[in-house]
């Protein structure tokens, strides 16, 4: 996954899969998603990202599954 932020337009681009985009769908006025030919999410564009996605506070956390005995 890659996250790119364009400060000049306050736009975030989140690439989930490195696949060709078949269709772009408007989810809301400021959110667009790209899907592949099977309808799987490929990427997402968020306009006004600081306001609409709280991008001013971005973090990543990986949670591992631990089995209990």
MDAnalysis code that builds the backbone (N, CA, C; Angstrom):
import MDAnalysis as mda
import numpy as np

u = mda.Universe.empty(207, n_residues=69, atom_resindex=np.repeat(np.arange(69), 3), trajectory=True)
u.add_TopologyAttr("name", ["N", "CA", "C"] * 69)
u.add_TopologyAttr("resid", np.arange(1, 70))
u.add_TopologyAttr("resname", ["UNK", "UNK", "UNK", "UNK", "UNK", "UNK", "UNK", "UNK", "UNK", "UNK", "UNK", "UNK", "UNK", "UNK", "UNK", "UNK", "UNK", "UNK", "UNK", "UNK", "UNK", "UNK", "UNK", "UNK", "UNK", "UNK", "UNK", "UNK", "UNK", "UNK", "UNK", "UNK", "UNK", "UNK", "UNK", "UNK", "UNK", "UNK", "UNK", "UNK", "UNK", "UNK", "UNK", "UNK", "UNK", "UNK", "UNK", "UNK", "UNK", "UNK", "UNK", "UNK", "UNK", "UNK", "UNK", "UNK", "UNK", "UNK", "UNK", "UNK", "UNK", "UNK", "UNK", "UNK", "UNK", "UNK", "UNK", "UNK", "UNK"])
u.atoms.positions = np.array([
    [0.851, -1.170, 0.000],
    [0.000, 0.000, 0.000],
    [0.897, 1.235, 0.000],
    [0.491, 2.215, -0.786],
    [1.209, 3.479, -0.855],
    [0.232, 4.612, -0.588],
    [0.670, 5.574, 0.208],
    [-0.133, 6.762, 0.472],
    [0.685, 7.960, 0.019],
    [0.088, 8.756, -0.869],
    [0.746, 9.971, -1.341],
    [-0.135, 11.153, -0.961],
    [0.512, 12.213, -0.481],
    [-0.214, 13.420, -0.115],
    [0.315, 14.582, -0.943],
    [-0.588, 15.291, -1.601],
    [-0.246, 16.434, -2.432],
    [-0.671, 17.698, -1.684],
    [0.298, 18.352, -1.069],
    [0.018, 19.499, -0.211],
    [-0.637, 20.649, -0.972],
    [-0.218, 20.876, -2.214],
    [-0.738, 22.022, -2.963],
    [-2.238, 21.928, -3.237],
    [-2.783, 20.705, -3.296],
    [-4.225, 20.523, -3.534],
    [-4.934, 19.892, -2.339],
    [-4.186, 19.587, -1.269],
    [-4.730, 18.911, -0.078],
    [-5.471, 17.631, -0.482],
    [-4.771, 16.836, -1.316],
    [-5.335, 15.594, -1.836],
    [-4.495, 14.415, -1.380],
    [-5.161, 13.365, -0.927],
    [-4.480, 12.124, -0.569],
    [-4.838, 11.061, -1.604],
    [-3.838, 10.283, -1.992],
    [-4.044, 9.189, -2.927],
    [-3.557, 7.918, -2.236],
    [-4.438, 6.962, -2.054],
    [-4.110, 5.710, -1.382],
    [-4.176, 4.587, -2.410],
    [-3.022, 4.011, -2.730],
    [-2.961, 2.902, -3.681],
    [-2.875, 1.600, -2.893],
    [-3.895, 0.762, -3.047],
    [-3.941, -0.499, -2.320],
    [-3.338, -1.638, -3.122],
    [-3.624, -1.675, -4.414],
    [-3.131, -2.733, -5.289],
    [-2.511, -2.137, -6.540],
    [-1.475, -2.771, -7.037],
    [-0.836, -2.342, -8.278],
    [-1.509, -3.080, -9.436],
    [-2.720, -2.640, -9.760],
    [-3.520, -3.257, -10.813],
    [-4.089, -2.166, -11.705],
    [-4.425, -2.520, -12.949],
    [-5.070, -1.531, -13.819],
    [-6.450, -1.137, -13.284],
    [-6.785, 0.131, -13.447],
    [-8.084, 0.640, -13.024],
    [-9.084, 0.435, -14.158],
    [-10.199, -0.201, -13.832],
    [-11.269, -0.432, -14.795],
    [-12.288, 0.697, -14.762],
    [-12.586, 1.189, -13.543],
    [-13.626, 2.205, -13.387],
    [-13.349, 3.045, -12.153],
    [-13.678, 4.335, -12.242],
    [-13.608, 5.235, -11.096],
    [-15.033, 5.545, -10.660],
    [-15.287, 5.414, -9.367],
    [-16.632, 5.666, -8.825],
    [-16.571, 6.791, -7.802],
    [-17.547, 7.677, -7.870],
    [-17.637, 8.771, -6.903],
    [-18.438, 8.294, -5.702],
    [-17.795, 8.252, -4.550],
    [-18.444, 7.819, -3.319],
    [-19.147, 8.997, -2.650],
    [-18.494, 10.139, -2.692],
    [-19.071, 11.391, -2.193],
    [-18.430, 12.525, -2.970],
    [-18.778, 13.736, -2.636],
    [-18.245, 14.897, -3.347],
    [-16.718, 14.939, -3.324],
    [-16.100, 14.412, -2.269],
    [-14.651, 14.509, -2.104],
    [-13.921, 13.169, -2.097],
    [-14.618, 12.082, -2.348],
    [-13.978, 10.765, -2.305],
    [-14.304, 9.979, -3.565],
    [-13.235, 9.536, -4.239],
    [-13.349, 8.713, -5.432],
    [-12.624, 7.408, -5.187],
    [-13.184, 6.315, -5.686],
    [-12.480, 5.041, -5.601],
    [-12.268, 4.496, -7.007],
    [-11.186, 3.768, -7.179],
    [-10.887, 3.089, -8.424],
    [-11.005, 1.589, -8.174],
    [-11.669, 0.891, -9.093],
    [-11.836, -0.553, -8.969],
    [-11.282, -1.242, -10.209],
    [-10.929, -2.523, -10.047],
    [-10.469, -3.303, -11.184],
    [-11.670, -3.905, -11.913],
    [-11.416, -4.740, -12.907],
    [-12.507, -5.297, -13.710],
    [-13.384, -6.285, -12.956],
    [-12.972, -6.674, -11.737],
    [-13.789, -7.567, -10.904],
    [-14.480, -6.816, -9.770],
    [-14.317, -5.494, -9.743],
    [-14.945, -4.690, -8.705],
    [-14.143, -4.555, -7.431],
    [-12.892, -5.052, -7.427],
    [-12.038, -4.948, -6.245],
    [-11.435, -3.554, -6.145],
    [-11.348, -3.035, -4.941],
    [-10.795, -1.713, -4.694],
    [-9.307, -1.694, -5.033],
    [-8.910, -0.761, -5.889],
    [-7.514, -0.604, -6.290],
    [-6.894, 0.603, -5.600],
    [-7.623, 1.734, -5.614],
    [-7.094, 2.948, -5.008],
    [-8.233, 3.889, -4.627],
    [-7.861, 4.928, -3.873],
    [-8.845, 5.887, -3.400],
    [-8.209, 7.276, -3.420],
    [-8.978, 8.259, -3.867],
    [-8.543, 9.653, -3.855],
    [-9.435, 10.420, -2.896],
    [-8.805, 11.182, -1.998],
    [-9.547, 11.960, -1.011],
    [-9.175, 13.434, -1.179],
    [-10.138, 14.225, -1.626],
    [-9.946, 15.668, -1.746],
    [-10.173, 16.314, -0.385],
    [-9.511, 17.439, -0.137],
    [-9.583, 18.126, 1.159],
    [-9.260, 17.124, 2.277],
    [-8.148, 16.436, 2.099],
    [-7.783, 15.301, 2.941],
    [-7.603, 15.641, 4.417],
    [-7.079, 16.798, 4.708],
    [-6.879, 17.142, 6.122],
    [-8.209, 17.231, 6.854],
    [-9.215, 17.744, 6.184],
    [-10.539, 17.880, 6.789],
    [-11.346, 16.579, 6.707],
    [-11.327, 15.924, 5.554],
    [-12.190, 14.765, 5.321],
    [-11.619, 13.437, 5.801],
    [-10.315, 13.378, 6.012],
    [-9.722, 12.106, 6.419],
    [-8.812, 12.233, 7.629],
    [-8.784, 13.390, 8.231],
    [-7.909, 13.566, 9.391],
    [-6.456, 13.296, 9.063],
    [-6.052, 13.639, 7.846],
    [-4.706, 13.307, 7.389],
    [-3.612, 13.991, 8.196],
    [-3.952, 15.040, 8.900],
    [-2.961, 15.709, 9.736],
    [-2.434, 14.773, 10.812],
    [-3.129, 13.665, 11.050],
    [-2.692, 12.693, 12.051],
    [-2.731, 11.300, 11.429],
    [-1.712, 10.973, 10.648],
    [-1.644, 9.692, 9.954],
    [-0.713, 8.762, 10.718],
    [-1.163, 7.535, 10.955],
    [-0.305, 6.544, 11.596],
    [-0.584, 5.166, 11.008],
    [0.335, 4.272, 11.220],
    [0.215, 2.910, 10.723],
    [0.530, 1.970, 11.874],
    [-0.295, 0.962, 12.040],
    [-0.072, -0.005, 13.106],
    [-0.397, -1.387, 12.575],
    [0.533, -2.304, 12.714],
    [0.306, -3.684, 12.288],
    [-0.010, -4.521, 13.527],
    [-1.123, -5.221, 13.475],
    [-1.548, -6.061, 14.587],
    [-1.326, -7.517, 14.174],
    [-0.578, -8.237, 14.983],
    [-0.351, -9.649, 14.685],
    [-1.307, -10.503, 15.514],
    [-1.694, -11.596, 14.950],
    [-2.596, -12.517, 15.627],
    [-1.769, -13.476, 16.487],
    [-2.123, -13.553, 17.742],
    [-1.412, -14.478, 18.646],
    [-2.419, -15.502, 19.138],
    [-2.047, -16.756, 18.992],
    [-2.925, -17.822, 19.463],
    [-2.781, -17.977, 20.966],
    [-3.903, -18.279, 21.627],
    [-3.850, -18.510, 23.062],
    [-3.851, -20.005, 23.326],
    [-3.180, -20.392, 24.342],
    [-3.065, -21.833, 24.659],
    [-4.223, -22.291, 25.506],
])
